[in-house]
Amino acid sequence: MLKLGLLVSLSLIACGHKSNSSDVAAGLDPTGTWTTACFDTSGSPSKAQVIYTKTTVEFQSQIFADTSCSALQVTFKETKSLTIGATAEGLTATNSTLLTDTAAFFKEQVAEANKAGIYGYKDWAEGVFKDISGKQATSTGATEAAIGTITYAVIKIKGNTLYPPLKSSGDGKTEATRPTEVDTTSPFTKQ
């Protein structure tokens, strides 16, 4: 079965538990490479990596067939321009504009993706990334963000740990719906 459960994470808006202000402290500069350990999202063992520069953020999520995260099935990558805003009450505001949104399938997932016409393509090749911006994964699935879409988020940094936004505290589609809390269940560690 094709597992696309980590798509929501591509915009760095993840579900999880609320943070407590004593758990994490403010940080102003996320520049660098951050990765998660292998974690399970609704039956989809996954890993994620985010690379921040002063002006861009690249997010990569990988879905695996096994809980040890060794049998790669699909990789999603997003690149966004980045503006790092003010820090208040330990949360650093970020605004990002989608520049690229791609996916690549591996092993048996290639045939499944082609058969299902995932994102409107029937010519997936193993490890070859295709543009999925503004496309719908399946006829009943959610549509990916279009190039130019702005995401409003917050992050927290404590030492070498980065906490992404908590989706249930805001969807990040507008300034008014910027998340107000971070997810402490799948933190990123600075490499």
Summary of the structure (lengths in Angstrom):
residues: 191
radius of gyration: 16.2
end to end distance: 32.4
largest distance: 49.7
contacts: 615
relative contact order: 0.24
helix: 12%
strand: 42%
